[in-house]
Structure formats: structure tokens, C-alpha cells
Amino acid sequence: MDELTATFIDESRTLLAAMEGGLLQLEQADAGDDNVGGIFRAAHTIKGGAGVIECRFIEAFTHIVENVLDRVRAGDIPVSPGLVSVMLACCDHIGALLGVLVAGQPAPPQEVAAEGDALRAQLGQWGDDDGQAADCADGSTVPLSEAVTASGGGVVSSDAWHISVRFGTDVLRMGMDPLSFLRYLTTLGEIVTIETLADAMPDAAEMDAESCYLGFEIRFQTRAGKAEIERVFDFCRDDCALHILPPQSKCSDYLQLIQELPEDAMRLGEILVRIGALTQAELDAGLAAQAQPTSVEFDGDESGARAPLGEILVGQQAVRQEVVDAAVLKQATVKDRKIAESRMVRIQADKLDQLIDLVGELVISGASTHLFAQRSGLSELMESTSVLSRLVESIRDAALQLRMVQIGETFNRFNRVVRDASRELGKDIRLAITGGDTELDKSVVEKLGDPLMHLVRNAVDHGIEPAAVRAERGKPHQGTVRLNAYHDSGSIVIEVGDDGGGLAIERIRAKAIARGLIAEDAVMSGAEISNLIFEAGFSTAEQVTNLSGRGVGMDVVRRDIQALRGTIEVRSTEGVGAAFCIRLPLTLAIIDGFLVGVGSATYVVPLDSVVECIELQETTTGRNYLNLRGEVLPFVRLREMFEIGGDVPARQNVVVVQHAGQKAGLVVDRLLGEFQTVIKPLGALFQHLRGIGGSTILGSGEVALILDVPALLALVTSAEEKLVSPAPSRGRPSGTPDSQHLILQPSE
Amino acid sequence: MSKTIFLVDDSATILMSVSAILGKAGYSVEKAGSAEEALKKLNAGAKVDLLITDLNMPGMNGIELIKEVRKLPAYRFQPILFLTTESQQSRKAEAKAAGASGWIVKPATADDLLNTIKLVLR
């Protein structure tokens, strides 16, 4: 795919999103003309771009959409839910056509084409091709249309050029036949209607047989521009009265073109000529008229002042008032925009990734320098390296910040999902979005789309009850699906909640037993049972609907989240609602770590999850619990867990870690302090390892493993539960089902 | 029946190249190397559908030729094109005043030439 096409696709996707947003807004409240205008412009730009890259199927379809939108904008078609629905479907179809383009297919496959035909038929009800004369919505153009009507009885059609020409009397004597011009005109396009005007014809007695008295009013359909049309009349231009009025649709083309002009300071005439609204000859005539003081000016208040070029051009019927207005506005905003644009820099993602990689290396080598400085014992060197490491830390934070994007954009996409899905199901559901300004890594945001889609659809489909049930339960008629995001101790939490029926614990239990996921006599808490829905092949929807319930949902969601080093859990109260809670690490590349030593090995605990460090007082119970100021704190001995040999030192320490409101202790030999940790992923060979999240390189060049705190916490909790409960597998926690290691229950 | 185009230019190269283009496009071509020669042929009653003339020629120039041709009853309403360059804008108006129908700006592509001819030919 060439760069131009890629640019077009990229731009069109953005425009489609904007169109969709605008349409949804349109439905909710009458957002005003500006909104409709925005929707129209988006369609228009896509069409224009498709024309440039010569993708005819996108151009043709978008053209129809644009026409209808244009009439909506002009107020000819009222906004209705039906219209918005069809328009949204059109957005989808254009998206599909873009997909076809991306795939490099020359034409849309049959099903896409059929969809397009169906939409065309639907759009037909708003009569995009009827011959009704659509005047400009702008009142200022009415006099112009009237003038044309009065002079020749011709009507300015919505999509044809209007050419008004009065030949000079000498045209025949110049060896030219007026018919030649008309015939030649047809090589550029099609003459829709033509009216011959003989008003100037004198009485037979006075008529000169060698003179021409004819004029024509022509409606002309063409793809050619104004300058090309004018060129046809080049040879008689000086002797005849010629007015070329662009079609209605062209009018908006000009407005669009004005918007798209590069941000150069230009004169009004230059702008109009550049976009093709004005030909150089017309401009010259206008400028000549401006240079000559006219009687109007002498009568006017501002004596001596020249009439603005715009007024003159409109007066000469060279351009429409609204085009001039837009050009003048453009002139005024060019300066402002230039300043604003210089504040933003677009940058390629891989350049950023490269920077982050380099910063990672910088952090590692900085740590190594710091280490050697400490060993050397030179206080000056140590001081300068500590300044250096502070700077490196700042650079790290700044570099990571570059990758951060707000999640709001992703959230907003679900407005459409909720709207469509709830319509399909006949439910009344609103989407409440909070925390849209929460920032997280761009790569994470990209991968969150699919799991969120699943969860939102589930909430709409299974979560929110039908209206009758809601009324029975005394809930408001309108159901609410919530999307929320916030920071919590080094993680980002994203919640998808609903005020629907919640999870049916007994049904899940029964189903899990039927599927052989749990033993019939298993003792499980409600939360544990709820989380069984993340097991593969689990689905409780009695009716498989279009939206969800194919039984492939939640396990895929969990896998997606795990791939982002995140966790997902569900909280549910039957009859009141359910909330899915996704926890994601703040960043994927570099973290602040806390270095601990066990025997000869070194581990990194993410600093965000560390609460405090205490000395381990050996207990006599033999159970892995200790009393933390009256609180029961389960702990795990890393020495045992990772089977590290060597003598146990006299003093052992406990690092108290916290995740998702749950605390546990990690028993280690030595506390080595804070350490900037560049996360290096583990190879595929180590992926099954529990409790290890990655590796990093220390200043000394040694490798240290990064502990996966959530997984460790789950191990600790489930191990202790096994000890307490009469479950068959007593002892080491390695035999428990996979799910329980990684899904955490909230402490209630 | 093919249209006849009468080409007047003092440059043999131009005569040859232009008549080759016109011939290929299916026109019959008459040629004259000077305005005087052209007038003589026209006076002799040559059938011409379109006259194309250069403006700068030794002896009688193109503008004078156009004026003379317009005086001939048979050619009063026939289209006349002249060859000009961008730098000769003032002569353009002069030629128009003399009765020329239109012009061809040199250097012109074959398409420009043929399109212009198509426009003015009946």
C-alpha cells in the first residue's frame, strides 16, 4: 500500500469515528448546525480522499451519503432516529469498504456490495437525486439565484453547473459559430438543459443578419472545474457576458477546500483561485473594478475607501457570498492556527519505542555506574553519579509519559456499542463514563478494546434485565452500564459495571459442576463461584443471542488481560448488579523496584506494591501467619518457594506487599533497597512459572527475577485456604486450579 | 468528407510538423509559406474550412493576412486561428480585432492543437 492510500485510510478511520460521534450526539440532543456540518464535512472529506486515490467504490457510496447529509444540513430533511440509524449503518459500511481497500481487493466482495446496495435503497427515501432545486441554506445567496432566474428563467440546480452566456454581436464575424462552443462544451460533460434566449433580437427590419443576438442558459453536468469550463469560452470571453455558477454541491466543495488549504497567509483572491471557485480572468476583472472608484463608493459612507474584493466578486456573480465568507474566515484563522499547531508534534510510534528502549539501557548502565562509584568509595564520584541517577529517573518518567494516552477515547467508542445493542434487544440503557482522563500506556489501551467490548456487551445482554423485570424489582426503567477508570497503588483499575441482575451464583455453581469444573461437594465462597465464569467454555446464557453468549467470552477476556500482566475479577450481588474489575500495571517497560536477597539470589518486588518491611519473629505455630499489629498476615518463605539452598540467616525480614486490598508477607534474607527496574520479558520456556513476572539486569550485570505480586498473593491465600478447608490436597499450593492463582477475591 | 485546414507559416519545420499531426488526425492540409502565397491561393478559390496562420512572417504579416482574408466574401465567416506565444499578449488583441476567431499558444501539444481545432471547426 502506498503512503497516500495509508494516509487516506488512517484519516478516514478518524473521520468515521468523528461522524459516528456526531451522529450519536445528533440523536441525543439537537446539537445544532455545527454538529451536522461536522458530520457532513467528515463524509465529504472521505469522498474527496477516495477520489484522489481513485478508489471508486468508496467514492461512489460516500457521495450518496454526503448528498443526504448535505440536505440534512440545509434543513431539507429533518433529523430522525431512522435517519441516524441508517447513517450509522452507512458509517459501518464505509468502514467495511475501507477494509476492502486495506485488503487490496479491487472491488468489495459480494456480501459487502449487497450491504451497500441495501443502504443505497434506504438512503433513497431521502430522495438524494430528485430534481428539486436546492438553494443554498444561506440566505445571502438568494438574490443571486433570483438574478439568474430573472435573466434567463433557468434554475440553479442542486448538482449541475449553471452557465449563462450572452454572445457578442460580432461573434459570427470573428469566424466563430456559437454552436461550436456548445458542442465543445459537451466534450467536458453533459448539457442537462439548455435554453436559448432571443430577448436581444431586434425587430426584423433592424436586424443585422451577420450579427449574433443569442444567449444561452445552460445546466451543465461535469466533473471539470470552473477554470476548465471557462477555457471553452476563451476565444469569445472578451466579447461575451459569461457567468459560470458552480452547482450547490460544488459550493460545499469550495468551503471544504478552503478549510483544507495549507496554512499560508494568502490574499482573498489567491484563496478563491486556488480552490477553483474563481478563475484568474474573473479575479483580474474584479481587481480592475476595485481599482476604479465607482459611483457607489462616492455615495457610500466611507468615501474614498475601496469596496472589498469579496463584495465586488459577489456583485459580479463570480462567486457565492458564503464561499467568500469562508475564505475571509480562513484568512483570519490562519494565523491563530499556525500558533496552535506548532504546539503539537506527531511522531511515529516506533521512534518512541526506540527511545524507551534506549532509556531502559540508560537506566541499566546508570545503575552499573552507580554501583562502581559506591565500590570506589570516592565521595565526589558518588555524589555526581547520584545526581546522574536522579536525572536518569526524570528522563525515564518523561519518556514513559510520552506513551501515555487517555482512555476516554476508547471508552467513548462504547457509546455506539451500547446504543446499538440495547436497541437490538429492546432495552433502554445508558452508558455512564467516568475517569476518561486516566492515562495509560498506548499499547495497553490498544489491546484493551476487545476485552472491554466483551464485557460491555455482556453487561447489556445478560446484565441489564428486561424492562418488566426491572419494574418488578423497583429499579429505574433505564438501565445503566458504567465504565470507570482510576489509579490504585501502581495499577490502573478499569471497571465495567451494571445495575442489572448480577450473577446467578447457584446457576453458575450448577453449571460448573455439570461441566466438571468443580467437584459437587466443593466448598466455595460466592466470590470464588462468580469467578468460575472465567473458565474456558463457560456460558450461562440460556438463549444464545446475537450479542454474546457464545460461550467463548469470559475466558478469552481473562487471557487478554493476563497477556497485559493484568488481572480481572468480578464482584456481583444478585439482583443488584455486577462489576468487572480489571487491574493493569501502570507501565510495561520500566518500574520502580525494591530489591531483596534470598541466599545468593536477588529478586525485585515492584515498589508500588510494597507496604512496609518488618523483621520476622519466628512463630511457634508452624503455620505461615504472623500477627501484624493485630492483623492476621499470611506469608510465604521465598527460600522455600523457590527452593534456594544455603543457611537461613539469623535475621530474616518480611516484606509486606499489597494488591487489590489484600496483604501478604514475603520472607526474605536481605533488604537491598530501591532499584530502577527495566523489565525484560521472560522467554517462552519460563512462561508457565508462577510468581515470576519478568527479569531485569542489575548494575553488576547479574540477572534478577521480578516477583509477580498478584500471583504470589493468590498462592499464599489459596495455600492457607487449603490448610483450613478439608480439601483433599493439603500441603504445597502447586496443585490448585490455574484460575485461583491469578484471580483475586476482594477481602470483604 | 474530410475538412481542409489551410496552414500558413514561413517556417518549413512548422509546416511539416503541424501538417503531419493534422494529416494523422484525418484532416486535409493545404500549405503556404507566406501570406502572399496564401492570399493568392485563396483568391484562386481554394476550399478551406479553417485557416491557421503564424503572426510573424516576412513580407505581409499574419494580422494583415487576417484582415485581407476577412475581406474575401467566401471567407468572411470562416474560422481563423493564429499561432502566438505567451509573450505576445498585445498582438493577440490586435489579431482578434483584425477578425481572428482564436489562437493557439506555442509551444502546443498535439492535443492542444487538435482540441482547439475541434472547437472552432463547424
Interface residues (C-beta under 8 A of the other chain):
Chain A: L172 R173 M174 G175 M176 D177 L179 S180 F181 Y184 T187 E210 V232 D234 F235 D238
Chain B: R70 R76 F77 Q78 P79 I80 K96 G99 A100 S101 G102 W103 K118 L119 V120 L121 R122
